[in-house]
Amino acid sequence: MSVAFVPERLRGKAEVNQETLQRLLEENDQLIRCIVEYQSKGRATDCVQYQHILHRNLIYLATIADATPPSTQKAAD
């Protein structure tokens, strides 16, 4: 199950911290590797579920980034 999935009753109550974000990024890395593997084996239809989870995770990360005030975001190196 994706770490980005939060039950309806808990939405807006979960604390987003560095550990959660790191786990989500690691999960996305695994999802991308799985998707690439399935596609390279000619099984593109089998990776659709992973693409959906990846999409949900990316939307979640984008939502967090948009909601974070500019003063708390790290400057790009």
C-alpha positions as CSV (number, residue, x, y, z in Angstrom):
1,M,0.0,0.0,0.0
2,S,1.2,3.4,-0.8
3,V,2.4,5.7,2.0
4,A,0.4,8.5,0.4
5,F,-2.8,6.7,1.0
6,V,-4.6,8.1,4.0
7,P,-8.1,7.0,5.0
8,E,-10.8,9.7,4.7
9,R,-11.2,10.0,8.4
10,L,-7.5,10.9,8.9
11,R,-7.0,13.3,6.0
12,G,-5.6,16.6,7.0
13,K,-4.5,15.2,10.4
14,A,-1.3,13.4,9.3
15,E,1.9,15.2,10.0
16,V,4.2,15.4,6.9
17,N,7.8,15.1,8.0
18,Q,11.1,14.4,6.3
19,E,10.9,10.7,7.0
20,T,7.5,10.3,5.4
21,L,8.6,12.3,2.3
22,Q,11.8,10.2,2.0
23,R,9.7,6.9,2.2
24,L,7.4,8.3,-0.5
25,L,10.4,9.1,-2.7
26,E,11.8,5.7,-2.2
27,E,8.5,4.1,-3.0
28,N,8.3,6.2,-6.2
29,D,11.7,4.9,-7.2
30,Q,10.6,1.3,-6.8
31,L,7.4,2.0,-8.7
32,I,9.3,3.5,-11.6
33,R,11.7,0.5,-11.7
34,C,8.8,-1.9,-11.7
35,I,7.0,0.0,-14.5
36,V,10.2,0.0,-16.6
37,E,10.7,-3.7,-16.0
38,Y,7.2,-4.6,-17.0
39,Q,7.4,-2.4,-20.1
40,S,10.7,-3.8,-21.2
41,K,9.2,-7.3,-21.0
42,G,6.3,-6.2,-23.2
43,R,3.8,-6.3,-20.3
44,A,2.7,-2.7,-20.4
45,T,-0.9,-3.5,-19.4
46,D,0.4,-5.2,-16.2
47,C,2.0,-1.9,-15.0
48,V,-1.1,0.2,-15.1
49,Q,-1.8,-0.3,-11.4
50,Y,1.7,0.9,-10.6
51,Q,1.3,3.9,-12.8
52,H,-1.8,4.9,-10.9
53,I,-0.1,4.6,-7.6
54,L,2.9,6.6,-8.9
55,H,0.5,9.3,-10.2
56,R,-1.3,9.5,-6.9
57,N,2.0,9.8,-5.1
58,L,3.2,12.6,-7.4
59,I,0.0,14.5,-7.0
60,Y,0.4,14.2,-3.2
61,L,3.9,15.5,-3.3
62,A,2.9,18.4,-5.6
63,T,0.1,19.3,-3.2
64,I,2.5,19.4,-0.3
65,A,5.0,21.5,-2.2
66,D,2.2,23.9,-3.2
67,A,1.0,24.2,0.4
68,T,4.5,24.8,1.8
69,P,5.3,28.5,2.4
70,P,8.3,29.6,0.4
71,S,10.2,30.5,3.6
72,T,10.3,26.9,4.7
73,Q,11.3,25.4,1.4
74,K,15.0,24.6,0.9
75,A,16.7,26.7,-1.8
76,A,17.9,24.8,-4.8
77,D,21.6,24.2,-5.0
